[in-house]
Each structure stands twice: as C-alpha cells, then as structure tokens.
C-alpha cells in the first residue's frame, strides 16, 4: 500500500484521483434525482430496528418504500457483504472472501468487479465514502472515491463517521456517497445481539443518521437526493455468519423523489438482495445494468419507473 494512503487515512478526508472527466453524465430515469446516498448500519438486525426508538429513521420511513426481509450474502459477514452491496455481485464474483485487514498483503486487494463508486466516477459523477472500519480501504481503490474518510485505526465509532459525512456533504455535495456506521456491530460482538447495550447503540446511531439528514437539508440537496438505508448482516449471540436467518436478513429502506411509499412485501414475488443496492444506485444515476450483475434495480420502489 503506498505510504500516501496511510497519510490520507490519518487525515480522515482526502481527495483521491484528480481525474479530469469532461464527458457528459448519463441520462437519468428521474432527472431531478441528482444525488444518491447509501447508508449501511453494520450489524443491524431488522427486528432490533423495529424495536428500537429511532425517530429519525421512523420519520424517513413514513415517506419511504421498505422491507425488513431483504437478504445479505450467504456468508453474512462484514467485508464480503459490503463489497457485494457496492459491486452488485456475490463474493464468488468479486473475490473478497476475507473479513480482516490484518492480512499479509503488501498492497491492498481491491474487488474483482468495480464498485458503484468506480462506475459513477467513470461516468463523471463525484463520489464519496465515510466508513468506520479500516478494512474498508478495500472499497477505496485510488481514483474511484474523491472524498474519503476512513479511521486511522478501528474504534473511532459512529461519531467519527457522522462528523466526516457532514463535512463532505456540506463542502462537496457529492453525487454518490456511501456511509458506514460501525457501532451496532461492535456492540453486538461485545454484548450480544438483542442486548440492552446494543439497543442503546442502535438508538445512538439514529442520532447520527439525523446529523446526515440535517446536513443534506443544510447543503440544499435533500429534495434531490435518494437515500438507501440497509445493513451488511444481522446476528445472534455475539456473532453472525452463514446458514442463520438471524444473520441473513437485513433492512432495506429507500426514500426520496419518485419513491412509492409502503411495504415492499406487498409484492409477494419480490425478494430484495444486498446486490440490488448497487443495481438500484446504478439505475438512479443512469449507469448500465452490467450483464454480470447478480443484483437488479428495485423498480417496485418507484412510481412509474422508466425501464433501465
């Protein structure tokens, strides 16, 4: 890994890839949707989200399409699942199978398929990421994330992420942004999924979400932004993993212009997978639905959606 990358991580926010992209942006299905924000609540099991006091999230849900029966990857662990969320393919295709940044690699290993940030950047969009775990450097291939915040070490928590996300939104108003809040997962591993301590972490995370929502309003872009809130996995006991529905099921909430409000399980044939998050973001930004995608845009979430 280049030494400058460690400097960027230490500083928290830095600009990557000052590429001069002059090609026009793609035509979008909804021209007034100018920004997409994907928010991952690491470790958020859907039933805990429903039980917790989350006024900011409830307020968003009142004008959203949502399901609490979406599915993450079969492995149900943080890094492979997040890479699938942002590349639109299963771990077998993107090649990120590990879940640690303590690996004997001399250079960071990036996914075998481009992330939605990379695809958006190629199309002339501005991109950003604020994440709470150092392992997310795997998602920050140089030249693909213009405005990046990663902690210099794990343990910085939600407050670090929220502060960085606010700063990026207010100063740069990125077209596409990914935000990752780690504290729910940290509390689950320390105290257990369903514990009082994890419930407190969930409710504190809602306060950090409100900071993001307020930043979008202050920046003057809220009315032109679609927000997707989801998770990488749930959990049970003090862990999570494959072959356990308590780990596999995740929330999926989308709000913004042209979103059709209501529970997406009204369509009995619709099953939302984490790979659909990437495909839906690509759809909103007018990016191609690539033939190798495992995900698909969740068109049922929109009023009169044009075909991809």
N, C-alpha and C positions, 0 to 999 in steps of 0.2 A: 504494500500500500504506500503511495507517495507520501513523503513527510508532510507536504502541504495539507493533505487531507486531515491529519491529526490537528493541525492548526485550525482548520475550519471547524472541526468538532469542538475544539476548545472554545472557540469564539461563539459557537452556538448557531450563528446565522452567517451565511456567506453566499456569494453568488457563484454558481458553477456555470461554466460553458457560455462565455460571452459570444455566442454564435450569432452572426448577423443573418437573420432569417427574413427575407423580403417577400416570399411567396404569400399570396392572399390566404386567409384562413378558409377552411371548408365551409360550404353552406350548411347551416344547422337546421334541424327539423323545426325548431321553435326559435326564430331569430332573436327574440327578446331574452332567451336564456343565454347569458353571457359568461356565467361563472358556474363551476361545479365544485362542491366541497364534499369530500368523502371523509367521514369520521369513524374511526374504529375504537370501540370501547373494549379493550383487551380483557378477555375472560368473562364477558357479560352473558350470563345465562338468562334466557328470556323470562322465566318465571320470577327471577330476582328483580328484573327490571320492572315487571308489573307490580311487584310487592312494594318496592321502594318508593319513598316520597321524592319525586322528580318533577317539580313544577315546570322547569324549562322544557324538559322532554315532553311532558304532557301537553304543554302549550303548542309545541311543534306538531305533535301527533294529531291534534284537533284539526289540522289542515293538511294532513299527510295521507299517503297510502302506506300500508304497513302489513307485516306478518310477523308472528312470533314462532313460526315454524320453518323458517329458512334453514338451510343446511350449510355447514362448513365442509372442508375437505375431510376425507375419511380418516386422515391421520390426526386431525383435531389438535394440532399444536401450533405455536405462535408463528414462527417464521415461514414454514411451508404454506400455512393457511393464508398469511398476509400476502405472500407472493402470488398465490392463486387469485386472491381478491383483486390484485392490481395488474395481473397479466391476462386473466380470463382463461387460464388453463390449469389443469391438475398438476400436482407435483411431479408426476411421471413425465410431463412435457417440459416444465420449466427447470427441473433438475435441482431445486433447492430442497434437500431432504433433511438437512440438519436443523437444529434449533438452538445453536450456541454460537457466540462469537469467539469462543476460546478454542479455536481450531488451528492446526499447524500450517495455515496457508500463508505464503509470503505476500500474496496480493488478495484483495477482496474478490470473492467469486460472485459474479452477477448472474441473474436468471438467464436461462437459455432462450427465453422469449422476452420481447420488450415490455416494459411496464406501460400503463396508460400514460404516465408522465412522459416517458420517452416518445410514445406515439404522438402525444399532444405537442410536445416541443418541436418535433419534426414538422408538424403542421402549422407552426408559427404561433402557438399559444404560449403564454407564460405559465410556469409551473412552480409549485412549492410543496414542501413537506416539513412538518414539525412532528417528531416522534420521540417517545420516551424511553427507548431501549437502544443501546449502542449497536446491537445486531442489525438494526435497520439500515446500516450503511450498505448492506446488500442491495437495497432498493434505490440507492443514490448513485447510480452509475454516472460518472462525470459527464457533464454536458446535457443531462436529462432533467435535472432539478435545479432551477435557477436560484431559488431562495430556500435554503436548507437549514434546519435546526435539529441537531442530534446532541444528546448529552455527552460530556466528556467521559462520564462513567455512569453505570446504572445506579439507580437510587435517587435520581433527581425528581422524578414523580410528575404528577399532573400539573402542578403549579409552573414548573419549568416549561412544559409544553404549551399551556394556556398563554403564558406571557409571550413566548416566541410566536405563537399563532396570531395573537393580537397584533404584535409588531409587524409581522409580514402582511397581514390583511390591511392594516391601516396605511402602511407605507407603500405597498406594491400592488394591492388588489389583484392577486393572481387569477388567471382564467381557470386554472385547475389546482386544487390544493388537497393534499392528504394530511389528516391529523390523527395521531395515535395517542390515546390516553392509557397509561400502563397500570394505574393504581388498583383497579378492581382485580386484575390477575395477581398482582403482588399480594393483596390481602387474602385472596383465595388460597394461594400456596402457603402463606404464613399461618392463617387462622382457619381456613376451610371455606369451601363454597357453601353459602347459606348461613354463615356465621354472622353474629351481630357486627363484628368488625368489618366484614366485607360489605354488609348493608350500609354501614357508615361510609365506606369508601365509594359505594355507588352513589349515595346521596351527595357526597362532596364532589364527585365527578359531574353531577348535574349542575353544580355551581360553575364549574369550569366550562361546561357547554354554554351556559348563559353568557359567559365572557366572550366566547366565539360569536354567538348570535348577536350580541351587542356590538362587537367590532364590525360585523357585516353591515349593520344598520348605520353605524357612525361613518363607515367608509362610503356609504351611499350606494351599496351594491346589493343589498338584501333582496330587493324586489326583482332582481335579475339573476338570482342565484338559486340553483337546485342543491339541496343538502341531502346526502345519503348517510344515515347512521346505521352501523352494523357492528359485528364483532368477528373475532377470529375463531372462537370456541367458547364453550361453557366449562363445566367441570363438576366434580363431586368429590367428597372428602377433601383432600388437599392436593388434588392433581386433576389431570384431564388427559384424554387420549382416545385411541381408536375403539370402535365397537361399543360405544357407550352413548346412548341418545342424550344423556345429560351433558356430554361434551360436544355432541354433533350439532345440536340445534342452536340457532342464533337468531337475534332480532334483525329485521331489515325494515327500515323506515325511510321514506323519501318524501320530501316536501319542497314546494317551490312553484313557480309558474307552470300552468298546464297539468299539474298533478291532480288526478282524480281521487278524491278523498274516500277513505274507507278501508276495511279489512280485505286484504288481497285473497284470503282464503275463501271468499265468496265464489271464486272461480276454483272449483274442485280439482280441475286438471292442472292448475298452475303450481309448480314446485320451484321455489327460488333457491338457487345455489350461490355460494360466495363468488364463483366465477362470473355470475351475472352482473355483479357490481361493476367490473371493468367494462363489460359489454354495454351496460346502460350508460356509463360515463362516455364511452366512445360514441354511442348513439346521439347523446345530447350535444356533443362537440362536433358532430358531423364527420367523425372518423370512421374508417372502414370497419365492418364486421369481418374480421380476417377468417379465412377458411379453416384455420386450425383451432379457432376458439372452441372451448368447451362451454363457455357462457353464452347467454343470449340477452338482448335488451328486454327489460321487463316492460313491454308495451302496455300491459294491462294497467300500469300505474298512471297512465296519461289519458287525457281527454283527446279523442280523435287524433291519435298519433300517426303522422306520416310513416310510410314504410321506410325501413332502414336503407 
